[in-house]
Structures are given as structure tokens and as C-alpha cells.
């Protein structure tokens, strides 16, 4: 949590999710604990078809289900930090989702 001042009040703000909490102290602040985020809070959810337009598209893959050569893609660190990330694809034609380990 990052301490900031707003309107004469000391506010603690989480730099990851924006959670805000007024500090009980107006004197110097020391960060002593952190918010632990659940896996759900770290997950990006595409709820509407229009949200897919925000994802990049590649034409260098082939959908294993329909053979289409165009897919949306995103990358997540699903394993240990010293291992490469996992690339996910969603076919623009049939909507099939698959993953590729680098």
C-alpha cells in the first residue's frame, strides 16, 4: 500500500487494484503489511464479445479445431517466474481456446 495525502487526510492506496483505506495515523507512515490478492482478482475476464477487440491478433497460428489462421492472443505467467510464460489463443472464427508453452 502506498501512502498519499488527499484533502489533509492520509490515505493508503494499493498500487495493484486501487483499494483505498484511510490511515488511522496522520504522522509519518510505514508500510507494514500488504494486501494479498486472490487468483480471481488477478484474472482478466472477457465478458462481452466487444472486449475481444482489445486483444492483439496473430495470423501465425492454426486453430487445431477449424484450421483458421487468425486468433486473438494473450500471455500469462502460469508457472514459476524462472520459466517462460504461457501464450493463450482464441480462434477468431470458431472461438476455440488453446495454449502454447514457450
Beta strands, then each sheet from edge to edge (+ up, - down):
strand 1: 2-6
strand 2: 9-13
strand 3: 20-22
strand 4: 56-58
strand 5: 71-76
strand 6: 86-91
strand 7: 97-101
sheet 1: 1+ 2- 3+
sheet 2: 4+ 5- 6+ 7-
end
